[in-house]
Amino acid sequence: MNSAADLQKKLQQTADELVESGAERGIQTAVYRHGELVADVAAGTADPATGREVRPDTPFYNFSIGKGATATLAHVCAEKGFFGAGGYDTPVADLWPEFAAHGKERVTVRHALSHSAGVPGIPTGTTHAELCDWDTMCAALADAEPWWEAGSAVGYHAFTFGFLVGEIVRRATGRALSDVLRTELTGPLGIADELYLGMPEAEHHRLARLEEPPARAESFDLNALPDDLPMFKAAPKHLFPSAEFGNRTDVLAADIPAGAKTSARAMARVYAAVLGEVDGVRLLSDDRTREATALAASGTDQLMGNESSWALGYALGLPDNSAEPDLDVFGMAGAGGSWAGADTATGTAWAITKNALGDLSTVARMTEIVRNHA
């Protein structure tokens, strides 16, 4: 049995076991190696109400792994010169003049991508309707006062990363973000029907429905959680990443580029295209890939308190809280237990999506299998 077939079999067996045990409801895992799809696994139920099964092309709403797609889109724009001669060191205000308010004129595209821009929080009174309104969120971000001087610290920009990088892309190209995503990234990669920021409502029937397992619902009872938790510095309680939030029609339809509606296969393909050529499509030069995936900022996260290491838009290291991250691995984990990323040392890109929200234990199990077959 060849290595790819062995990997596919092992991942499928594990996915089936997770579903049969009740640990997962529906799950996908996809793996690319040197630009070739070598595993594409789906198991379980996408919608318990109808019994619809998960297929490899089923989109899931994935918290935060969408940041990887948004960052990659920014790199494609940099590759094509949309940010001008300054590239990543172009001040954001050169593209978006309103953003210079309150001393933010020194924030660069590089700072925005590396979570060191100093604007990690959205207004505490932000409603769902406001979060789903692009102009409202960008105006609030432009008017935000920085929490630290640009580049002097790092802190996870949970919601603001997507609006900040997304508006930079929109201003630089003069086009709506979803249009730029389709023409510059998902269209060339052939995944326009599997990766969305704002997903048209007519397509929502294809989505996996997110679920809140009882254990997580009890652990994250928002009414019981104290208001001063670090996670609530970035966004108010009612916008916490829950199944209810991720199943809302308005959220699914809106461009909220910190997350994405995507299959594992589509996200793995994006990361494979960061590493190199995929089916004749080359998005980035070797030099661009090296710069995009190299350490750009690190330190104690100003919101969460953990040590963090960032490339330009990607977290460095496996999602296992290692004290010393593997700097060859870059990607993004999502609240609820999804992950997508790649390993520059082995040329492997992989992604795991699921609809029963939980921790990263399934990601860890699937990742171990992937890396053992590298």
C-alpha positions as CSV (number, residue, x, y, z in Angstrom):
1,M,0.0,0.0,0.0
2,N,1.5,3.4,-1.0
3,S,1.9,6.2,1.5
4,A,-1.0,8.3,0.3
5,A,-3.4,5.4,0.4
6,D,-2.2,4.5,3.8
7,L,-2.7,8.0,5.1
8,Q,-6.2,8.2,3.6
9,K,-7.2,4.9,5.2
10,K,-5.8,5.8,8.6
11,L,-7.4,9.2,8.6
12,Q,-10.8,7.8,7.5
13,Q,-10.7,5.1,10.1
14,T,-10.0,7.6,12.8
15,A,-12.7,10.0,11.6
16,D,-15.2,7.1,11.6
17,E,-14.2,6.1,15.1
18,L,-14.6,9.6,16.4
19,V,-18.1,9.9,14.9
20,E,-19.1,6.4,16.1
21,S,-17.9,7.1,19.7
22,G,-19.9,10.3,19.8
23,A,-16.7,12.4,20.2
24,E,-17.6,14.2,16.9
25,R,-20.8,14.7,14.9
26,G,-19.3,15.6,11.5
27,I,-15.7,16.0,10.5
28,Q,-13.4,16.6,7.6
29,T,-9.6,16.2,7.2
30,A,-7.7,17.1,4.0
31,V,-4.0,16.8,3.3
32,Y,-1.9,18.2,0.4
33,R,1.8,17.2,0.0
34,H,3.9,19.2,-2.5
35,G,0.8,20.5,-4.2
36,E,-1.0,17.2,-4.5
37,L,-4.1,16.2,-2.7
38,V,-3.1,13.0,-0.8
39,A,-6.0,12.6,1.6
40,D,-9.6,13.9,1.6
41,V,-11.7,12.5,4.4
42,A,-15.3,13.1,5.5
43,A,-17.4,11.4,8.1
44,G,-20.6,11.9,10.1
45,T,-23.6,14.1,9.9
46,A,-23.7,17.7,8.7
47,D,-27.3,18.4,9.8
48,P,-28.9,16.1,12.4
49,A,-32.3,17.6,11.6
50,T,-32.2,16.1,8.1
51,G,-29.6,13.4,8.4
52,R,-27.6,15.0,5.7
53,E,-24.1,13.6,5.7
54,V,-20.8,15.4,5.6
55,R,-19.1,15.3,2.2
56,P,-15.6,16.5,1.3
57,D,-17.1,19.7,-0.3
58,T,-19.4,20.5,2.7
59,P,-18.6,24.0,4.0
60,F,-18.4,24.5,7.8
61,Y,-18.4,27.8,9.6
62,N,-14.9,27.9,11.1
63,F,-13.9,30.5,13.6
64,S,-10.5,32.1,13.1
65,I,-9.1,29.7,10.6
66,G,-10.5,32.2,8.1
67,K,-7.7,34.5,9.2
68,G,-5.3,32.3,7.2
69,A,-7.3,32.8,4.0
70,T,-7.5,36.6,4.6
71,A,-3.8,36.8,5.3
72,T,-3.1,34.7,2.1
73,L,-5.2,37.1,0.1
74,A,-3.2,40.0,1.4
75,H,0.0,38.2,0.3
76,V,-1.4,37.7,-3.2
77,C,-2.1,41.4,-3.3
78,A,1.4,42.2,-2.1
79,E,2.8,39.9,-4.8
80,K,0.8,41.9,-7.4
81,G,2.0,45.2,-6.1
82,F,-1.3,46.5,-4.8
83,F,0.4,47.9,-1.6
84,G,2.8,50.0,-3.6
85,A,6.6,50.2,-3.4
86,G,6.5,49.9,0.4
87,G,5.0,46.5,0.4
88,Y,4.3,45.3,3.9
89,D,5.9,48.4,5.4
90,T,3.4,50.7,3.7
91,P,1.5,52.7,6.4
92,V,-2.1,51.6,6.6
93,A,-3.1,55.2,6.5
94,D,-1.5,55.6,3.1
95,L,-4.2,53.2,1.8
96,W,-6.9,54.1,4.4
97,P,-6.4,57.7,5.5
98,E,-9.2,57.7,8.2
99,F,-7.2,55.0,10.0
100,A,-4.6,57.5,11.1
101,A,-6.9,58.9,13.8
102,H,-5.6,58.9,17.4
103,G,-1.9,58.4,16.5
104,K,-2.3,55.3,14.4
105,E,-0.4,56.8,11.4
106,R,2.6,54.6,12.2
107,V,0.7,51.3,11.9
108,T,1.9,49.4,8.8
109,V,0.5,46.5,6.8
110,R,3.2,44.4,8.5
111,H,1.9,45.3,11.9
112,A,-1.7,44.5,10.9
113,L,-0.7,41.1,9.7
114,S,1.4,40.2,12.8
115,H,-1.1,41.1,15.4
116,S,1.0,44.0,16.6
117,A,-1.1,46.9,15.3
118,G,-2.4,47.7,18.8
119,V,-6.2,47.7,17.9
120,P,-7.3,44.2,19.2
121,G,-10.8,45.1,20.5
122,I,-14.1,46.1,19.0
123,P,-16.5,48.4,20.9
124,T,-18.1,46.7,23.9
125,G,-21.6,47.5,22.8
126,T,-21.2,46.1,19.2
127,T,-24.4,44.3,18.2
128,H,-24.7,41.4,15.7
129,A,-26.2,43.8,13.2
130,E,-23.2,46.2,13.5
131,L,-20.7,43.3,13.3
132,C,-22.3,42.2,10.0
133,D,-22.0,45.8,8.6
134,W,-18.7,46.3,6.9
135,D,-18.7,50.1,6.9
136,T,-19.8,50.3,10.6
137,M,-17.0,48.0,11.7
138,C,-14.3,49.7,9.6
139,A,-15.4,53.1,10.9
140,A,-15.2,51.9,14.5
141,L,-11.7,50.5,13.8
142,A,-10.5,53.7,12.1
143,D,-11.7,55.7,15.2
144,A,-10.2,53.3,17.7
145,E,-7.5,54.4,20.1
146,P,-4.4,52.1,20.1
147,W,-3.8,50.0,23.1
148,W,0.0,50.1,22.5
149,E,2.4,51.7,20.1
150,A,2.5,49.8,16.8
151,G,5.1,47.1,16.8
152,S,5.9,47.4,20.5
153,A,3.8,44.4,21.6
154,V,1.6,41.6,20.3
155,G,-2.0,40.8,21.1
156,Y,-4.5,38.6,19.4
157,H,-6.8,40.7,17.2
158,A,-9.8,38.3,17.3
159,F,-12.4,40.2,15.2
160,T,-10.3,43.2,14.2
161,F,-7.7,41.3,12.3
162,G,-10.2,40.5,9.6
163,F,-11.6,44.0,9.2
164,L,-8.2,45.6,9.4
165,V,-6.5,43.4,6.8
166,G,-9.7,43.1,4.8
167,E,-10.1,46.9,4.5
168,I,-6.4,47.2,3.6
169,V,-7.1,44.8,0.7
170,R,-10.3,46.6,-0.3
171,R,-8.7,50.0,-0.3
172,A,-5.6,48.8,-2.2
173,T,-7.6,47.1,-4.9
174,G,-10.7,49.3,-5.0
175,R,-13.0,46.2,-5.0
176,A,-15.2,44.5,-2.5
177,L,-13.4,42.0,-0.4
178,S,-15.4,38.9,-1.4
179,D,-14.8,39.9,-5.1
180,V,-11.1,40.2,-4.5
181,L,-11.1,36.8,-2.7
182,R,-12.9,35.2,-5.7
183,T,-10.8,36.7,-8.5
184,E,-7.4,36.6,-6.8
185,L,-7.5,33.5,-4.7
186,T,-10.5,31.0,-4.7
187,G,-11.1,31.4,-8.4
188,P,-7.6,30.6,-9.5
189,L,-7.5,27.7,-7.0
190,G,-10.9,26.3,-8.1
191,I,-12.5,26.5,-4.7
192,A,-14.9,29.4,-5.1
193,D,-17.8,27.1,-4.1
194,E,-16.0,25.8,-1.0
195,L,-14.5,28.9,0.6
196,Y,-16.4,32.1,1.4
197,L,-16.1,35.0,3.7
198,G,-19.6,36.2,3.2
199,M,-21.6,33.2,1.9
200,P,-24.7,34.0,-0.2
201,E,-27.9,33.0,1.7
202,A,-28.9,30.8,-1.2
203,E,-25.9,28.6,-0.4
204,H,-26.5,28.2,3.3
205,H,-28.4,24.9,2.8
206,R,-25.0,23.3,2.0
207,L,-23.4,24.2,5.4
208,A,-22.8,21.9,8.3
209,R,-24.8,23.0,11.3
210,L,-22.7,23.8,14.3
211,E,-23.6,22.1,17.6
212,E,-22.8,22.9,21.3
213,P,-22.0,19.6,23.1
214,P,-23.3,19.6,26.7
215,A,-19.8,19.7,28.2
216,R,-18.8,22.8,26.3
217,A,-22.2,24.5,26.8
218,E,-21.7,24.0,30.6
219,S,-18.1,25.2,30.5
220,F,-18.9,28.3,28.5
221,D,-22.2,29.3,30.1
222,L,-21.8,33.0,29.3
223,N,-24.0,34.1,32.1
224,A,-21.7,32.3,34.6
225,L,-18.5,33.6,33.2
226,P,-16.9,36.7,34.8
227,D,-16.9,39.9,32.8
228,D,-13.2,40.4,33.2
229,L,-12.0,37.3,31.4
230,P,-9.3,38.1,28.8
231,M,-11.4,36.8,26.0
232,F,-14.0,39.6,26.7
233,K,-11.4,42.3,26.2
234,A,-11.5,41.8,22.4
235,A,-15.3,41.4,22.0
236,P,-18.4,41.5,24.1
237,K,-19.9,38.3,25.6
238,H,-22.8,38.1,23.2
239,L,-20.4,37.8,20.3
240,F,-18.6,34.8,21.8
241,P,-17.9,32.1,19.2
242,S,-20.7,29.7,19.9
243,A,-22.9,27.4,17.8
244,E,-25.7,29.9,18.0
245,F,-23.4,32.6,16.7
246,G,-22.1,30.4,13.8
247,N,-25.5,29.3,12.7
248,R,-27.0,32.8,12.3
249,T,-28.1,33.7,8.8
250,D,-26.8,37.3,9.1
251,V,-23.4,36.1,10.4
252,L,-23.1,33.5,7.6
253,A,-23.9,36.0,4.9
254,A,-21.6,38.8,6.1
255,D,-18.0,39.5,5.3
256,I,-16.5,38.9,8.8
257,P,-13.0,37.9,7.6
258,A,-11.7,36.6,10.9
259,G,-13.7,33.5,10.2
260,A,-14.7,31.7,7.0
261,K,-17.3,29.3,5.7
262,T,-15.1,26.6,4.2
263,S,-14.4,22.9,3.7
264,A,-11.1,21.4,5.0
265,R,-10.2,20.6,1.5
266,A,-10.4,24.3,0.4
267,M,-8.3,25.5,3.4
268,A,-5.7,22.9,2.9
269,R,-5.5,23.9,-0.8
270,V,-5.0,27.5,0.2
271,Y,-2.0,26.6,2.4
272,A,-0.6,24.2,-0.2
273,A,-0.7,27.2,-2.6
274,V,1.3,29.3,0.0
275,L,3.9,26.6,-0.1
276,G,4.2,26.3,-3.9
277,E,2.4,25.4,-7.1
278,V,-1.0,23.6,-7.0
279,D,-2.3,22.2,-10.3
280,G,-0.3,24.7,-12.3
281,V,-1.3,27.7,-10.2
282,R,1.4,29.6,-8.4
283,L,0.2,32.4,-6.2
284,L,3.4,33.5,-4.5
285,S,7.1,33.6,-5.3
286,D,9.5,31.6,-3.2
287,D,10.8,34.9,-1.6
288,R,7.2,36.0,-0.8
289,T,6.5,32.6,0.8
290,R,9.6,32.8,2.9
291,E,8.8,36.3,4.2
292,A,5.1,35.6,4.8
293,T,5.8,32.5,6.9
294,A,8.9,33.7,8.9
295,L,8.8,34.9,12.4
296,A,7.5,38.5,12.4
297,A,6.5,39.3,16.0
298,S,6.5,37.5,19.3
299,G,6.1,38.0,23.0
300,T,3.5,37.8,25.7
301,D,0.0,38.3,24.3
302,Q,-1.4,41.5,25.7
303,L,-4.9,40.0,25.9
304,M,-4.5,36.4,26.7
305,G,-1.2,36.4,28.6
306,N,0.3,33.4,26.7
307,E,3.5,33.5,24.8
308,S,2.9,33.8,21.1
309,S,4.8,33.8,17.9
310,W,3.4,35.2,14.6
311,A,4.4,35.2,11.0
312,L,2.6,37.6,8.7
313,G,-1.0,36.6,9.4
314,Y,-0.3,33.1,10.6
315,A,0.4,31.7,14.1
316,L,3.7,29.8,14.2
317,G,3.9,26.3,15.7
318,L,1.4,23.4,16.1
319,P,-1.8,24.2,18.1
320,D,-0.5,22.3,21.1
321,N,0.7,25.2,23.4
322,S,4.3,24.2,23.1
323,A,6.7,26.4,25.0
324,E,9.0,26.3,22.0
325,P,6.9,26.4,18.8
326,D,8.0,24.6,15.7
327,L,8.7,27.6,13.4
328,D,8.4,25.4,10.3
329,V,4.7,25.1,11.0
330,F,2.3,28.0,10.3
331,G,-1.5,28.2,10.4
332,M,-4.5,29.2,12.4
333,A,-6.6,27.4,15.0
334,G,-10.3,28.2,15.4
335,A,-12.5,28.4,18.5
336,G,-14.4,25.1,18.6
337,G,-11.5,22.9,17.5
338,S,-10.7,23.5,13.9
339,W,-7.2,24.1,12.4
340,A,-5.6,24.7,9.1
341,G,-1.9,25.2,8.2
342,A,1.2,23.8,6.7
343,D,4.8,22.7,7.4
344,T,7.5,24.3,5.2
345,A,10.0,21.5,6.1
346,T,7.9,18.7,4.7
347,G,5.8,20.5,2.0
348,T,2.6,19.3,3.8
349,A,-0.6,21.4,4.2
350,W,-3.6,20.1,6.1
351,A,-6.9,21.2,7.6
352,I,-9.4,19.8,10.1
353,T,-13.0,21.0,10.3
354,K,-15.8,19.8,12.6
355,N,-19.3,20.9,13.7
356,A,-19.4,19.7,17.3
357,L,-17.6,22.6,19.0
358,G,-14.9,21.6,21.4
359,D,-11.2,21.6,22.2
360,L,-8.3,20.8,19.9
361,S,-8.0,17.1,20.9
362,T,-9.3,15.9,17.5
363,V,-6.9,18.3,15.7
364,A,-4.0,16.9,17.8
365,R,-5.0,13.3,16.9
366,M,-5.4,13.9,13.2
367,T,-2.2,16.0,13.1
368,E,-0.2,13.3,14.6
369,I,-1.3,10.9,11.9
370,V,-0.5,13.5,9.2
371,R,3.0,14.1,10.5
372,N,3.7,10.4,11.0
373,H,3.1,10.0,7.3
374,A,5.1,13.0,6.2
